[in-house]
Amino acid sequence: MTVPASTAPQVPPQNESEGRTKQSRGADTRALTQVLFAQLKDLEPGTPEHTRVRAALIEANLPLVRYAAARFRSRNEPMEDVVQVGTIGLINAIDRFDPERGVQFPTFAMPTVVGEIKRYFRDNVRTVHVPRRLHELWVQVNGATEDLTTTHGRSPTTAEIAERLKISEDEVLACIEAGRSYHATSLEAAQEGDGLPGLLDRLGYEDPALAGVEHRDLVRHLLVQLPEREQRILLLRYYSNLTQSQISAELGVSQMHVSRLLARSFARLRSANRIEA
């Protein structure tokens, strides 16, 4: 039996259906996150209930961590490790988040998650990218060096390693150089030869403005969502320190209109959410 075209059920396109499903999940996650933070605020840290709600917040926002980790997929590091590191940043963001600030949690958490992942690559991953073939060959050179050292009772020469692996001496030297990329010199290590203290002791003082870097990054991401005119008004008001009357004269509009635009900009910034969880 053939169903007439006019009465046949209309199936939405797959991409459109998946898009709506993703948006629905994101909205559900944001709503759940708001509810959980409201509960967490009234709980005593260290209590079983506080731990349970905090764990639920972490679980609900793991898609945010996966979203951030995907940006580093080209780094040739196990994605599971990157997600674990990003989760540490998520936990730190949860512990520092204040719902009263009027900022969506994903917007607040993203710089912290990404910063934690970047710190991982900076501190724990090889300092110079090594091609896969050279890395695999370095493992063989390292193993051959240990075997030959045991056999001869001394460190082998480059020629002996090359003969053992049937490769050229230049390749052996390239592998040895590549192996050094896994080890960065400590800032606290004393400088050889000159007798000077470590580099860390000769660095400048800690810039107190560093504490505001995260906030400036957050503001920058929110500002780009505003119309160009409202961006300019905010910059004139809070970066150039102009009064509303001075801004009105600069733009050729009334002071009342400037006041309304500022109020509208604040409302948009409070409701802005640039990350779909």
Residue, then its C-alpha position, 0 to 999 in steps of 0.5 A: m500500500t502506497v501512502p499519499a505524499s500529502t499524508a506521509p510523515q515528514v522526517p526532518p533532515q538529519n543535520e537539522s535534527e542533530g543540531r536541535t538535539k545538540q542545542s537541547r542538550g546544551a540548554d539542559t546542561r546550562a539549566l542543570t549547572q545553574v541548579l547545582f551551583a545554587q545547591l552548592k552555595d548552601l552546602e558546607p565544603g567537605t560534607p558528603e552532600h557538597t562532594r556529591v553536588r560538586a561531582a555532579l557539576i564536574e560530570a555535567n560539564l565534561p563536554l566543555v572539557r572535551y570541546a576545549a581538548a579537541r583544539f589540541r588534537s594536532r599535538n599528537e598527545p593521547m586525547e584521554d590525557v588532554v581531557q584529564v588535564g582539562t578536567i583539572g582546570l574544570i574543577n578549579a573553575i567550579d571551586r572559584f565560580d561565583p554565580e552572583r557575577g552574572v556570567q554563564f559558567p561555560t564562559f567563565a570556565m573555558p579560559t581556565v580549562v584551556g590555560e590548564i591544558k596549555r600549561y600541561f603542554r608547556d611543562n610536560v611535553r617535549t620542548v621540540h616536536v620530534p617527527r614520528r619516524l625519528h622518535e621511533l628510531w630514537v627508541q632503537v638507538n637508546g636500546a642499542t646504546e644500553d646493550l652495547t654499553t653492557t657488552h663493552g663495559r663503556s659508552p659505545t661510539t656513534a659508529e658502533i651504534a650505526e653498525r648495530l642498527k644498520i643506519s648511518e652515523d648522521e641518523v644516529l646523531a639526529c636521534i641523539e639530538a632529538g632525545r634532548s628535546y624531552h628534557a628542558t633545563s630547569l630554571e633553578a639549575a645553576q649556570e655551568g662555567d660562570g658560577l652564576p645562580g640559576l635563571l629563576d633567581r635572575l628573573g624579574y619580579e612577579d607582575p601584580a597585573l597578572a591576576g587580571v589576565e583571566h578577567r581581561d580575556l573574559v571581557r575581550h571574548l564578551l565584547v566582540q559579541l556586541p555591535e561595533r557602536e556599543q563596543r566603542i561606547l564601552l571603550l570610551r567609558y571604561y578605557s578612556n575614562l570619558t563621562q557620558s556627556q563627553i561620549s555623547a559629544e564625541l558620537g553626536v548623540s544625546q546623553m540619554h541615548v548613551s545611557r540607554l546603550l550602556a544599559r543594553s550592553f550590560a544586559r547583553l554581556r550578562s546573558a552572553n554565552r559563547i560556548e555551547a556546552 
